[in-house]
Amino acid sequence: MAEAGGDAFAPRLLAWFDRHGRIDLPWQHPRTPYRVWLSEIMLQQTQVATVIPYFLRFIERFPTLPDLAAASTDDVMAHWAGLGYYARARNLHAAAKACVAEHGGDLPRDFDALHALPGIGRSTAGAILSQAWNDRFPILDGNVKRVLTRFHGIAGWPGLPAVEKQLWALADGHLRDVPDGRLADYTQAQMDFGATLCTRAKPACVVCPVQEDCVARRDGLTGALPTSKPSKTLPEREAIALWLENAAGDILLQRRPETGIWASLWTLPQADTEAGMRDWFAREMKGKFDAAEDLPVVVHTFSHYRLHLQPLRLRKVALRDAVRDNDDLRWVARGELATLGLPAPIRKLLGN
């Protein structure tokens, strides 16, 4: 195994970053703690090119942390809709409120205080501290895990606690060779290197700045490292959704519960079975359920299962007299759909 530290890694990576690193990302100008934090949350599980337009719209609507804290849940989710992994948005909003309540409206420059905020794990806390304040903290996101497993020849799925502990120690060790004042650059360098050169498939080893000391390259293990997560077949689930329109063409939306899939987002009324959907319709609506038109099945893959959603469309229906618009059920004009947080497959189904 290559030694952590020494001249083999951090200085060469910084030299590469000075020539090829990404220095024009929107959250870098200006590089404030709030903008760094927002970008780090958006970049979890999501590529830079996808994040940039969302970041720009989000920061225009919520330019400061207090602005985000004061916003409504619907407004926040509407500006996040389509980016996926919606728990990130809920945690972001909750963390902003906590910062206003406990830290004077700013992100705390303290690892433990940052780590205690919703949605901020160990790596994200380190990334914020190093990029916003040039503090000396390691990171270990997916890109860095891949780089370190290859460079040091670490076998075993990086998600295993024993392997992750080893990678954290290596990441921390490399920090010793980073000059003061360059922690932000080094953090960005690691992410850029993993995203652009040491990629999951077909890494560009011939132009790699640390290839001379890379164990995976030396031993022909580039394709085998990092070790893949043990395969698991995703379970398949089915559900029914009702696309209901009133006489004016407004669409009935229902807010999802605060936990579970699409939590707190607005979507079409949904049930696991047709019988359950019929029961809901009989309680809430005026109209003939059997007149509903079958639409093509929507297939959406979550991290832990694949959903087959059968939409049924029914026009010119109305709520029963005892049922009224409320915080969790409302008629929405087509032109107003964009103001609410809708799951991407539902937004696509509705043509919005």
C-alpha positions as CSV (number, residue, x, y, z in Angstrom):
1,M,0.0,0.0,0.0
2,A,1.3,3.5,-0.8
3,E,2.0,5.6,2.3
4,A,-0.4,8.4,3.2
5,G,1.3,11.7,3.0
6,G,4.7,12.2,1.4
7,D,5.1,13.8,-2.0
8,A,2.9,11.2,-3.8
9,F,-0.5,12.7,-3.6
10,A,-1.7,16.1,-2.3
11,P,1.1,18.4,-3.8
12,R,0.7,16.7,-7.2
13,L,-3.1,16.9,-7.1
14,L,-2.8,20.7,-6.3
15,A,-0.4,21.2,-9.2
16,W,-2.9,19.5,-11.5
17,F,-5.7,21.6,-10.1
18,D,-3.8,24.8,-10.8
19,R,-3.8,23.9,-14.5
20,H,-7.0,22.0,-14.9
21,G,-9.3,22.6,-11.9
22,R,-12.8,24.0,-12.1
23,I,-12.5,27.6,-10.9
24,D,-15.6,29.2,-12.4
25,L,-18.4,27.3,-10.7
26,P,-21.2,29.7,-9.7
27,W,-21.0,28.9,-6.0
28,Q,-17.3,29.9,-6.0
29,H,-18.1,33.5,-6.9
30,P,-18.6,34.7,-4.3
31,R,-17.6,31.7,-2.1
32,T,-19.7,32.3,1.0
33,P,-20.5,29.7,3.6
34,Y,-24.2,29.7,2.6
35,R,-23.4,29.2,-1.1
36,V,-20.8,26.5,-0.4
37,W,-23.3,24.7,1.9
38,L,-26.1,24.9,-0.7
39,S,-23.9,23.6,-3.5
40,E,-22.6,20.7,-1.3
41,I,-26.1,19.6,-0.5
42,M,-27.2,19.8,-4.2
43,L,-24.1,18.0,-5.3
44,Q,-24.9,14.9,-3.2
45,Q,-25.9,12.2,-5.6
46,T,-26.1,14.7,-8.5
47,Q,-23.6,15.9,-11.1
48,V,-22.3,19.4,-11.4
49,A,-23.9,20.1,-14.9
50,T,-27.3,19.1,-13.5
51,V,-26.9,21.2,-10.3
52,I,-25.8,24.5,-11.9
53,P,-29.2,25.7,-13.2
54,Y,-31.0,24.6,-10.0
55,F,-28.4,26.4,-7.9
56,L,-28.8,29.6,-9.9
57,R,-32.6,29.6,-9.6
58,F,-32.5,28.7,-5.9
59,I,-29.9,31.4,-5.0
60,E,-31.9,34.0,-6.9
61,R,-35.0,33.1,-5.0
62,F,-33.3,32.6,-1.6
63,P,-30.2,34.8,-1.7
64,T,-29.4,34.5,2.0
65,L,-29.7,31.9,4.7
66,P,-32.4,33.9,6.5
67,D,-34.3,34.2,3.3
68,L,-34.4,30.4,3.0
69,A,-35.3,30.0,6.7
70,A,-38.3,32.3,6.2
71,A,-39.6,30.6,3.1
72,S,-42.6,28.3,3.0
73,T,-42.2,24.6,2.5
74,D,-44.1,24.8,-0.8
75,D,-41.7,27.5,-2.1
76,V,-38.6,25.6,-1.2
77,M,-39.9,22.3,-2.7
78,A,-41.0,24.0,-5.9
79,H,-37.5,25.3,-6.4
80,W,-36.0,21.9,-5.7
81,A,-38.5,19.9,-7.7
82,G,-36.8,17.8,-10.4
83,L,-33.5,17.6,-8.6
84,G,-34.5,14.5,-6.7
85,Y,-33.6,13.1,-3.3
86,Y,-36.1,15.4,-1.7
87,A,-35.0,14.7,1.9
88,R,-32.1,17.0,1.0
89,A,-34.4,20.0,0.5
90,R,-36.4,19.3,3.7
91,N,-33.1,19.0,5.7
92,L,-31.7,22.2,4.1
93,H,-34.8,24.1,5.1
94,A,-34.8,22.7,8.6
95,A,-31.1,23.5,9.0
96,A,-31.6,27.1,7.8
97,K,-34.3,27.5,10.5
98,A,-31.9,26.0,13.1
99,C,-29.2,28.4,12.1
100,V,-31.5,31.4,12.5
101,A,-32.7,30.1,15.9
102,E,-29.3,29.0,17.3
103,H,-26.5,30.6,15.3
104,G,-27.6,34.2,14.6
105,G,-28.6,33.4,11.0
106,D,-25.2,32.1,9.9
107,L,-23.7,28.7,9.4
108,P,-21.5,27.9,12.5
109,R,-17.7,27.7,11.9
110,D,-17.5,24.6,14.2
111,F,-17.4,21.0,13.1
112,D,-19.6,19.6,15.8
113,A,-22.2,22.4,15.4
114,L,-22.3,21.9,11.6
115,H,-22.5,18.1,11.9
116,A,-25.5,18.5,14.2
117,L,-27.5,20.3,11.6
118,P,-30.0,18.3,9.6
119,G,-28.6,16.8,6.4
120,I,-24.9,17.6,7.1
121,G,-22.8,14.5,7.5
122,R,-19.1,14.2,8.3
123,S,-17.9,14.7,4.8
124,T,-20.3,17.6,4.0
125,A,-19.2,19.4,7.2
126,G,-15.6,19.0,6.2
127,A,-16.3,20.3,2.7
128,I,-18.0,23.4,4.0
129,L,-15.3,24.2,6.6
130,S,-12.5,23.7,4.1
131,Q,-14.1,25.5,1.2
132,A,-15.8,28.4,3.1
133,W,-13.0,29.1,5.6
134,N,-9.9,27.2,4.4
135,D,-10.0,25.1,7.6
136,R,-8.1,21.8,7.7
137,F,-10.8,19.1,7.4
138,P,-10.9,16.0,5.2
139,I,-13.8,14.9,2.9
140,L,-14.9,11.5,1.8
141,D,-17.6,11.7,-0.8
142,G,-18.1,9.1,-3.6
143,N,-15.4,10.6,-5.8
144,V,-12.8,10.7,-3.0
145,K,-13.6,7.2,-2.0
146,R,-13.0,6.0,-5.5
147,V,-9.7,7.9,-5.8
148,L,-8.3,6.7,-2.5
149,T,-9.3,3.0,-3.0
150,R,-7.4,3.0,-6.3
151,F,-4.4,5.1,-5.2
152,H,-3.9,3.0,-2.1
153,G,-5.2,-0.3,-3.4
154,I,-7.9,-0.7,-0.8
155,A,-10.2,-3.7,-1.4
156,G,-13.7,-4.1,0.0
157,W,-16.9,-2.1,-0.6
158,P,-16.2,1.5,0.6
159,G,-19.6,1.5,2.3
160,L,-18.5,-1.0,4.9
161,P,-17.6,0.6,8.2
162,A,-14.2,-1.0,8.4
163,V,-13.2,0.1,4.9
164,E,-14.6,3.6,5.4
165,K,-12.6,4.0,8.6
166,Q,-9.5,3.1,6.7
167,L,-10.3,5.6,4.0
168,W,-11.0,8.4,6.5
169,A,-7.6,7.8,8.0
170,L,-5.9,8.1,4.6
171,A,-7.9,11.2,3.7
172,D,-6.9,12.8,7.0
173,G,-3.2,11.9,6.5
174,H,-3.0,13.5,3.1
175,L,-4.0,16.8,4.6
176,R,-0.6,17.1,6.3
177,D,0.9,18.0,2.9
178,V,-1.6,20.7,2.0
179,P,-0.2,24.3,2.5
180,D,-2.2,26.7,4.7
181,G,-4.6,28.7,2.7
182,R,-5.0,26.0,0.1
183,L,-7.6,23.7,1.8
184,A,-10.4,25.0,-0.4
185,D,-8.4,24.3,-3.5
186,Y,-7.4,20.9,-2.3
187,T,-11.0,20.0,-1.5
188,Q,-12.2,21.1,-4.9
189,A,-9.2,19.3,-6.5
190,Q,-10.2,16.0,-5.1
191,M,-13.7,16.3,-6.3
192,D,-12.7,17.5,-9.8
193,F,-10.1,14.8,-10.1
194,G,-12.6,12.1,-9.3
195,A,-15.2,13.6,-11.5
196,T,-13.1,14.2,-14.6
197,L,-10.0,11.9,-14.6
198,C,-10.4,9.1,-12.0
199,T,-13.9,8.3,-13.2
200,R,-15.9,5.2,-12.4
201,A,-15.6,3.9,-16.0
202,K,-12.6,4.4,-18.3
203,P,-10.4,6.5,-16.0
204,A,-7.8,8.7,-17.8
205,C,-4.8,7.0,-16.2
206,V,-2.4,8.2,-18.9
207,V,-2.8,11.8,-17.9
208,C,-3.2,11.1,-14.2
209,P,-0.9,13.3,-12.0
210,V,-0.5,10.6,-9.4
211,Q,-0.2,7.6,-11.7
212,E,3.4,6.7,-10.7
213,D,2.3,5.8,-7.2
214,C,-1.2,4.4,-7.9
215,V,-1.5,0.9,-6.6
216,A,-4.5,0.1,-8.9
217,R,-2.6,1.2,-12.0
218,R,0.5,-0.7,-10.9
219,D,-1.3,-3.9,-10.2
220,G,-3.9,-3.8,-13.0
221,L,-6.8,-3.3,-10.6
222,T,-8.2,-0.1,-11.9
223,G,-11.4,-1.8,-13.2
224,A,-11.8,-3.8,-10.0
225,L,-11.5,-0.9,-7.5
226,P,-13.4,0.3,-5.8
227,T,-15.1,-3.0,-4.9
228,S,-18.7,-2.9,-6.0
229,K,-21.6,-3.0,-3.5
230,P,-23.1,-6.5,-3.3
231,S,-25.8,-6.7,-5.8
232,K,-29.4,-6.6,-4.7
233,T,-32.5,-7.1,-6.8
234,L,-34.9,-4.1,-6.4
235,P,-38.4,-5.1,-5.4
236,E,-41.3,-4.1,-7.7
237,R,-44.3,-2.3,-6.4
238,E,-47.5,-1.1,-8.0
239,A,-49.8,1.8,-7.2
240,I,-52.8,3.7,-8.7
241,A,-52.9,7.5,-9.2
242,L,-55.9,9.6,-10.0
243,W,-55.6,12.6,-12.4
244,L,-58.8,14.4,-11.5
245,E,-60.0,17.6,-13.2
246,N,-63.0,19.8,-12.3
247,A,-65.2,21.6,-14.7
248,A,-62.7,24.5,-15.0
249,G,-59.9,22.1,-15.9
250,D,-58.1,22.5,-12.5
251,I,-56.2,19.5,-11.3
252,L,-56.7,18.0,-7.8
253,L,-53.4,17.6,-5.9
254,Q,-52.7,16.0,-2.6
255,R,-49.8,16.7,-0.3
256,R,-47.7,13.6,0.6
257,P,-47.0,12.9,4.3
258,E,-43.9,14.3,5.9
259,T,-42.2,11.0,5.8
260,G,-41.8,8.3,3.1
261,I,-41.5,8.7,-0.7
262,W,-42.0,12.2,-2.1
263,A,-42.4,13.5,1.4
264,S,-44.2,16.9,1.6
265,L,-44.5,17.2,-2.2
266,W,-47.8,17.7,-4.0
267,T,-48.8,14.8,-6.2
268,L,-51.9,13.1,-7.6
269,P,-54.1,11.2,-5.1
270,Q,-52.6,7.7,-4.9
271,A,-53.3,4.3,-3.4
272,D,-51.6,1.0,-3.4
273,T,-54.6,-0.9,-4.9
274,E,-57.5,-0.1,-7.2
275,A,-59.9,-1.0,-4.4
276,G,-58.2,1.5,-2.1
277,M,-58.4,4.1,-4.8
278,R,-62.1,3.4,-5.3
279,D,-62.7,3.8,-1.5
280,W,-60.9,7.1,-1.4
281,F,-62.8,8.4,-4.5
282,A,-66.2,7.3,-3.0
283,R,-65.4,9.3,0.2
284,E,-64.0,12.4,-1.3
285,M,-65.4,12.9,-4.8
286,K,-68.6,13.3,-6.9
287,G,-68.4,11.3,-10.2
288,K,-68.1,7.9,-11.7
289,F,-64.9,6.1,-11.0
290,D,-65.5,3.5,-13.7
291,A,-65.5,6.3,-16.4
292,A,-61.7,7.0,-15.7
293,E,-59.4,6.7,-18.7
294,D,-56.3,4.4,-18.3
295,L,-53.1,6.2,-19.1
296,P,-49.7,4.6,-19.8
297,V,-48.0,3.2,-16.7
298,V,-45.3,5.4,-15.2
299,V,-42.2,3.5,-14.0
300,H,-40.0,5.3,-11.5
301,T,-37.0,3.8,-9.7
302,F,-36.2,4.8,-6.1
303,S,-33.1,3.7,-4.2
304,H,-34.9,0.8,-2.6
305,Y,-37.6,-0.3,-5.0
306,R,-39.1,0.3,-8.5
307,L,-42.6,1.8,-8.7
308,H,-45.1,1.0,-11.4
309,L,-47.7,3.7,-11.2
310,Q,-51.0,3.4,-13.1
311,P,-52.5,6.8,-13.7
312,L,-56.3,7.1,-14.3
313,R,-57.7,10.3,-15.7
314,L,-61.2,11.6,-14.9
315,R,-62.6,14.9,-16.0
316,K,-65.4,17.1,-14.7
317,V,-65.5,15.8,-11.2
318,A,-66.0,17.7,-7.9
319,L,-65.3,17.3,-4.3
320,R,-68.1,16.1,-2.1
321,D,-70.0,18.9,-0.3
322,A,-68.4,17.9,3.0
323,V,-64.8,18.1,1.6
324,R,-63.1,21.4,0.9
325,D,-59.7,22.6,-0.3
326,N,-57.3,22.4,2.7
327,D,-53.6,22.3,3.4
328,D,-53.3,18.7,2.1
329,L,-55.9,18.6,-0.8
330,R,-56.5,21.4,-3.3
331,W,-57.6,22.2,-6.8
332,V,-54.7,23.8,-8.8
333,A,-54.9,25.6,-12.1
334,R,-52.4,24.4,-14.7
335,G,-50.7,27.7,-14.7
336,E,-50.0,27.4,-10.9
337,L,-48.4,23.9,-11.0
338,A,-44.9,25.4,-11.3
339,T,-45.3,27.1,-7.9
340,L,-45.6,23.8,-6.1
341,G,-43.1,21.1,-5.5
342,L,-44.2,18.1,-7.6
343,P,-42.2,14.9,-8.1
344,A,-40.5,14.9,-11.5
345,P,-42.5,11.9,-13.0
346,I,-45.8,13.5,-11.9
347,R,-44.7,16.9,-13.4
348,K,-43.8,15.1,-16.6
349,L,-47.1,13.2,-16.7
350,L,-49.1,16.4,-16.3
351,G,-47.0,18.0,-19.1
352,N,-45.7,20.8,-16.8
